[in-house]
């Protein structure tokens, strides 16, 4: 069973990630299961997806425009951002845009090639959940969120940089 780190705690992931198969079709999912669908699928099948008994979330590819989802954000319990490879950092920008420009307040999840090395930095730009890659230890990823006590630069979680926060001792 896939695992998830959410708000720093390891837990079971009950959301089913839908990706196109080799033939270009979509795998089926029982109507009562919670599903994460890609942006283009959401945009073309929104009405049918909203009639499902299970909850629906949307995942964004690195080159998706988050503004296309802006009107639907208040009704989505989960928005996921895909990191297809470890070295693709475009998801960081998508997270900040979702949180800062579009004021998304729901669960923001990192999916794909997400390693524990990235968890702390991902949390700083707004991610609060991380799908743990198969073969990786969820407890180690949860621990990595506590690696640093302070950040020098401004982040979504701490908009004021360290030099503005420092206490001057007299």
N, C-alpha and C positions, 0 to 999 in steps of 0.2 A: 504494500500500500504506500503510495507517495506520501512524503511528509512535508510539512510546512513550518516555517518559523514565522510566527505572528506576534507582534508586540514583544519580541524577545523570548518567546516560549515555543518549544517544539510541540507540534500537534499533527494529527492526521489531516490530510488534505482531501476533502470530499468533493472538490470541484473537478470536473472533467474537462480537460483541455481538448478542444476540437481543432484539428489541423487537416488540411486537404490530403487525401491519399494520393498514391502514384498516378492513378487514373484521373485525377482532378475532381473526384467525388468527395462527399463529406460523410464521415462515419456517423452512424445513428447513435442516439443517446436516448434512453428512456425519458419520457415526458416529465417524470418527477425528479430527475437528477439535476443538480446544479451544473451549468455548463459555462465555459469561457469560449467565446467565439471570436474569430478575427473581425477586424473593423469592417472590411468589405462585405462579409457575410451578414453582419449586423445591419449595415445600411440597406442591403437588398432584401432582408427577411425580417426586419424589425417587428412588423405587426404579428407575424406568426410566432416569433420568439417570445413576444410579450404575453401570448396566450398560454405558454407552457406553465405547468404546475411548479416545476423547479425554477430556481432563480437563474438569471442570465447575467453574465458579465462579459466584458469585451477585452480582447487583448490587441495591443498595437505592435506592429512590426517597426523596426528602427526607422524606416522611411515613411511611415504613416504620418499624416498631418492631424494632430490632436484636436485642432479646431473643428474638424468634421464631426466630432463627437460632442462638442460643447453643449448643445441643446439637450442631449440625453444624459449628461453626467449626473444630474440630481436623482435620476431613477436607477442608476447602476450601483449595485452594492460592491462590485469589484471591477477595477480596471487593472489589467496586467500589461506589462511592457516586456517584450521578448528581447533577450540577448542571445542571438543565434550563435555567436562565438564570443569567447572571453575577451577578445581585444576590441569588440565593437562597443564604443562608449556613447552612442547616440541616445541610448535609453536614459542616461542621466539628464540630458536636456529635455526629453519628453516628460520625465517626472517633474522637473521644476516648472515646466509650462503648465502641466495639469494642476499642480498645487498652487502656483503663484498667479498665473494669468487666468486660468479657468476655475480656480477656487474649488477644485475637487476635494471633498472631505471624506469620501469613502475609503475602502481598503485599496491601497496601491501596491501591487504585487510585482516582484521581479521574477520572471520565468526564463527558462532556457539554460544557457551555459553560465550559471551563477555560482561562483565559488565563495568560500568563506573569506578569502582575501578581499572581496568586493563588498561584503555585507555592511561594514561600518560606513564606507563612503556612500553606498546606496541609501542607507538610512538618513544620511545628512541631506540628501536632495529630496526626500519625501517618501521613500518606500517604507512601508510598515509591515510588509509580509514578503517572504522569500520562499519560492518553491525549491526544495532541496533536490539537487541533481542526483540521479541514481548513483549509488556507490559512494556518496559523500555522507559524512556523519552530521546529523542535524544538531546534536548537542554542541559540536565544535563550532558550527556556524552561529548558533545562538550566543556562545561565549565570545565570538569574535566581534559581536556588536558592542562589547564593553572594552575593546582594546584601548581606546583613547578617552581620556577624561575631558580634554579640551580640543578645540579647533582654532587655528589662527585666523582662517578666512571666514567670511560670512557664509552661512548655509541656510537652507530652508528652515531647519530646526533651530538654528541660532543665527538670526539675521544680523546681529551686531558682531563685528570682528573683535578678536581678542584685545587689540590695542585700545578699543573703546570701552571694553569691559574691565580692564585692569584697575585694581585699587591702588591708589597712590598712598603710601605710608608717609605720614608727616613726622 
